[in-house]
């Protein structure tokens, strides 16, 4: 399984990381770019289907552009940009001192179904590296995998095992 040792601070750190994961999604879905940026270290890397951005400012600019484009692709029955909401599923968190790794399942839904009903549109895996930055957990690397896009799927192997291997290296 894993050779992670659960320290006395594991519960506290896990709660802080789960809070970070949730704040990231709320900021993303409500276009709160300032809060979104604060979830990353200054030198973070963000990889998603359209490329990679390095540095907090570049990541925020990338997401601003993404959100503008996505509003033209997902529309409700009246042609307005659909309301998108991301949901986080099962999450595995591995910590080693002031560094951590997460693997989590995500999906996104929008009100772009018939009669503006909710419709699950996309899903995938988040692969993260985190570190403490001035006492707070932040993403130093986030890789967004999209199970529905050619070349962006996760491995056929259990992704948690890959995370454990990276953390153990």
Long-range contacts (C-beta under 8 A, 24 or more apart in sequence): 2-94, 2-164, 3-164, 3-168, 4-94, 4-95, 4-96, 4-164, 4-167, 7-95, 10-95, 13-95, 13-100, 13-137, 14-93, 14-95, 16-136, 16-137, 17-93, 17-95, 17-100, 17-102, 17-130, 17-137, 18-91, 18-93, 20-130, 20-137, 20-138, 20-139, 21-88, 21-91, 21-102, 21-104, 21-126, 22-88, 24-139, 25-86, 25-87, 25-88, 28-63, 28-67, 28-86, 29-84, 29-85, 29-86, 31-67, 33-60, 33-63, 33-64, 36-60, 36-63, 38-138, 39-138, 39-139, 40-138, 40-139, 40-140, 40-142, 41-131, 41-133, 41-138, 41-139, 41-140, 43-140, 44-138, 44-139, 44-140, 44-141, 44-142, 45-140, 45-141, 45-142, 46-139, 46-141, 46-142, 46-144, 47-141, 47-142, 47-143, 47-144, 48-143, 48-144, 49-144, 49-146, 49-149, 49-152, 74-110, 74-112, 74-121, 75-112, 76-111, 76-112, 76-116, 77-114, 77-115, 77-116, 82-110, 82-111, 82-112, 83-110, 83-111, 84-108, 84-109, 84-110, 84-121, 85-109, 85-110, 88-126, 92-160, 92-163, 94-163, 94-164, 94-167, 96-167, 98-131, 98-132, 99-129, 99-130, 99-131, 99-167, 100-128, 100-129, 100-130, 100-131, 100-137, 101-127, 101-128, 101-129, 101-130, 101-163, 101-166, 101-167, 102-126, 102-127, 102-128, 102-130, 102-163, 103-127, 103-128, 103-159, 103-160, 103-162, 103-163, 104-128, 122-146, 122-148, 123-147, 123-148, 124-148, 124-152, 124-153, 124-154, 125-154, 125-159, 127-159, 127-162, 127-163, 129-166
